[in-house]
Amino acid sequence: MFSIQMNFQRVIFLLLSIFSVLVFAKFHLQQTVTETVTVSDNQQGSTTPQHVHEKAKRGGTCAFPNYDGMVAVQKSGKNAGWAMHNDQECSYGSWCPYACEPGKLMGQWDPSVTTYSYPGSQNGGLYCDSNGNLQKMNSDKDYCYDGTGTVSAVNSCSGGDVSFCQTILPGNEEMLIPTLVSKGSSKTLAVPGPDYWASTAAHYYINPPGVGVDDACQWGSTANPCGNWSPYVAGANTDSNGNTFVKIGWNPIYLETSCPFKDKKPTFGIKITCDDKSQCDGLDCAIDPSVNDINGVSSSQSSSGAGGGNFCVVTAKKGAKAKIEVFDAGSGGVSGSGGGSNNMQKRDEYALGITATHTVTETKWVTSTTIV
């Protein structure tokens, strides 16, 4: 009996010993894991384990560089000056577009993307690499370079400064690039030549007088008829022959049934003029709400674009310069009936066709600026 009891005690002791070893081993394993593996605390919220003995690759952002010619926009947002939506950061591994001074074009983009197509159309600006370095991909271009200089904006309104807000392309196409035209003055607009990304044109939203660029040059709301809800849009580009095509028209978004301003005539108008009329085809080309109904255009060669917005185009021949003039309604427009006919000259129709459709998904949106 004693022998059996001793054997039983030995078995219990052996089992306890084995259990202790297993518990110790489990604790040691947990401790080892804790000591050798950590969790990245990068700003993107990643929980990917990183070995302590390796150099941690942390997420982060690239700061706006303020290189020569650049303009920081919407600095209070997460974009921190980059020409991106105000809740979007210039994060590691992403393209970060930027705005340039009036008359200048962004000279950097993804050189592997040569056609207007999503998502490559988003790859504008500088590349923020995985180490937080900004990469300049187009060595043959400055960060900002002069456009063709063939079109200027003129403010003849009595109501104050006028904001021309250019869409960022390549980029998200939000109207972030500011050109503020003071009362009684003019500013050269950034007009791309055929060497610009995918040969695309510049696209502008023209805001009511008195609205500054901080309020105008951003994706807005239906609270005010500015930003994406501005009544008018414009576009321009210069082709390989040196001819510049200038377009003004109604903003299709302003005409949508959901727009609270769709039945309200703007208090200002726009028109295209040329220093030498003989060197411009397509004149007269104007929108004067004191003469035209909403969506009306004063032109013998007006047409209708995407979203039903009517427009007209003027061709400034090589060496000629054109102006987009903003004026008080009834004080300088070109009399005539509303537009809608389709007898525009074919070369103008194909040279510059700008659509302004939009899709809103949470805080991200896309417009389409295309050459047709």
Secondary structure, 3 states (H helix, E strand, C coil): CHHHHHHHHHHHHHHHHHHHHHHHHHHHHHHHHHHHEEECCCCCCCCCEEECCCCCCCCCECCCCCCCCEECECCCCCCCECCCCCCCCCECCEEECCEECCCEEECCECCCCCCCCCCHHHCECEEECCCCCEECCCCCCCCEEECCCCEEEEECCCCCCEEEEEECCCCCCCEEEEEEECCCCEEECCCCCCCCHHHCCEEEEECCCCCCHHHHCCCCCCCCCCHHHCCEEEEEEECCCCCEEEEEEECHHHHCCCCCCCCCCCCEEEEEEECCHHHEECCCCEECCCCCCCCCCECCCCEECHHHCEEEEEEECCCCCEEEEEEECCCCCCCCCCCCCCCCCHHHHHHCCCCCCEEEECCEEEECCCCC
